[in-house]
Amino acid sequence: MMITPAVIAQLPLADIGSVVFYKRDEITTDLICCDVEVAGRVSSFNEEAKGWDDLIAHLSALPGFRADWYEAVASSAFAASETVAFDRR
């Protein structure tokens, strides 16, 4: 999966309802993932995707976006550590 500018364009900041980060257990490592909800549709991404840093930079511009999301998710190895970084509700 690649997170291209076209993919990011489908995630307009004004339309994002929520951003949730979590980890997936990959046996020997954890994979940090992100679900972005826009108009009831959830798009899932992970840290191994090319363009991840661009996605994070885009999402960080949301008002009230939780800047410490990474520490909250990464703190406990092999635990899901679901963290809501943004919720418009």
C-alpha positions in Angstrom: 0.0 0.0 0.0 1.2 3.5 -0.8 -0.2 6.6 0.8 -0.1 9.0 -2.2 -1.2 12.6 -2.4 -4.3 11.4 -4.1 -5.1 9.2 -1.1 -4.5 12.0 1.3 -6.8 14.3 -0.8 -9.6 11.8 -0.1 -9.2 12.7 3.6 -10.1 16.4 3.8 -9.5 17.7 7.3 -12.9 19.3 7.5 -14.6 15.9 6.8 -12.6 13.7 9.2 -14.7 12.4 12.0 -12.1 10.4 13.9 -8.6 9.2 13.9 -7.7 6.1 15.9 -4.2 4.6 16.3 -3.6 1.0 17.5 -1.0 -1.8 17.3 -1.4 -5.1 15.6 0.7 -8.0 17.0 2.9 -9.4 14.2 4.3 -12.2 16.4 7.8 -10.7 16.9 7.0 -7.1 16.4 4.1 -4.7 16.6 2.7 -2.9 13.6 1.3 0.6 14.3 -1.9 1.2 12.4 -4.3 4.1 11.9 -8.0 4.2 11.1 -9.4 7.4 9.7 -13.2 7.9 9.5 -14.6 10.2 6.8 -18.4 10.3 6.3 -18.9 6.9 7.9 -16.2 5.2 5.8 -13.1 4.0 7.5 -9.7 3.9 5.8 -6.9 1.9 7.4 -3.2 2.6 7.1 -0.1 1.2 8.7 3.4 2.5 9.5 5.1 0.4 6.8 3.2 2.1 4.0 5.2 4.5 1.9 3.8 8.0 2.6 3.0 7.3 6.3 4.9 10.4 7.4 2.9 12.5 4.9 -0.3 11.0 6.3 0.7 11.8 9.9 1.7 15.4 8.9 -1.7 15.8 7.3 -3.6 14.5 10.3 -1.6 16.5 12.7 -3.2 19.6 11.3 -6.5 18.6 12.8 -7.7 20.9 15.6 -7.0 19.3 18.9 -5.2 16.3 17.3 -3.5 14.4 20.1 0.3 15.1 19.7 1.3 12.3 22.1 -0.5 9.6 20.2 2.7 7.7 19.4 3.8 7.4 23.0 0.3 6.3 24.0 0.2 3.5 21.4 3.9 2.4 21.6 4.1 2.3 25.4 3.0 -1.3 26.0 4.6 -4.0 23.8 2.2 -6.4 22.2 -0.9 -4.7 23.6 -3.4 -3.1 21.3 -3.1 0.3 23.0 -6.0 1.8 21.0 -5.7 5.6 21.2 -8.2 8.1 19.9 -6.1 11.0 18.5 -9.0 12.9 17.2 -12.8 12.8 17.5 -15.0 15.5 16.1 -18.0 14.5 18.2 
